[in-house]
């Protein structure tokens, strides 16, 4: 009886931790409306410049992909040098004490998750959040927007201390070594026809398919038509169907390390130890054949 009670207590504790962690990453519209004018809030509109000028949330600043990601050779959406990132974040008024809320400014919601991963990597994850629904969900509820450009006070030198955590990045050797291991689930975030190998990106890949032993959760399946996250129970079901156990480590990848950050963030919200394979299939495909590729579902 004691053993059974202990197991029930541990299961309940794990569920509460996952719930708490989920709420520490995502905020809803009611919360933001109550805190939109807080002095220590930094609100970032994550998108290209066009839809910022046509309407954005009050006090939001624009941040574009070139400010927090770069290309290196054949790899895209790579992390820039931390000094460059520090300059970008200081220009937005971010400190180690600010509450940073990110929202996607258009239909493509993955860049906001990529920015969340970037700030998490820099040691700012504990005070960084994503607005559920982003601008599409905000407009769907007919909430107010503005065209007024936010006034920003840049962060003084010394008020922002970044601490990059390389443990959040999986390298190709890590993925190779953990492929097929019961302790780890590798998840491909791409659409099923890329995962199966049916599509090769119009010749983009020499080896169509997916990383050996990887499972598949398509990143677009995790939100509804207004870009709100689906219910937690439904999100959890996607991970369960993909074979993710409660205690497993998760490594996510996609084409170039953008869409995989959606799965990275949600896996973290459910309490998993999680890493992003930033090189993703764009790198894996170019490696020698010991880095196995499989086809089919």
Number of C-alpha atoms within 10 A of each C-alpha: 6 7 8 9 10 11 12 12 12 12 13 12 12 16 15 14 14 18 15 14 17 19 12 16 21 19 17 16 17 9 10 15 12 9 12 19 13 12 9 15 19 22 28 25 25 28 22 16 13 10 15 22 13 11 17 24 26 17 20 26 21 19 23 17 15 11 14 23 20 15 13 11 6 10 17 19 19 17 18 17 11 14 10 12 19 21 15 16 19 18 14 20 21 25 23 14 12 17 18 23 23 26 27 26 28 21 15 14 24 21 25 30 25 25 26 26 24 22 23 19 19 19 17 25 16 14 16 22 24 23 23 22 27 25 26 21 21 23 16 12 12 9 12 11 16 15 14 15 16 15 11 14 11 15 17 12 11 8 13 19 13 17 13 15 11 11 11 20 17 19 16 17 10 12 22 16 10 17 20 14 12 11 13 20 24 29 28 28 29 21 16 18 15 20 27 18 19 13 16 16 12 6 9 11 16 10 18 23 24 28 24 16 15 24 20 24 21 19 19 17 14 20 16 13 14 16 22 18 17 15 12 14 8 12 17 17 13 16 21 12 12 17 16 23 16 14 12 18 20 21 28 31 31 28 22 20 23 24 24 29 28 25 27 27 25 23 24 18 22 22 22 20 16 25 26 26 27 27 23 26 26 19 16 22 22 13 12 8 10 7 17 17 18 16 16 13 13
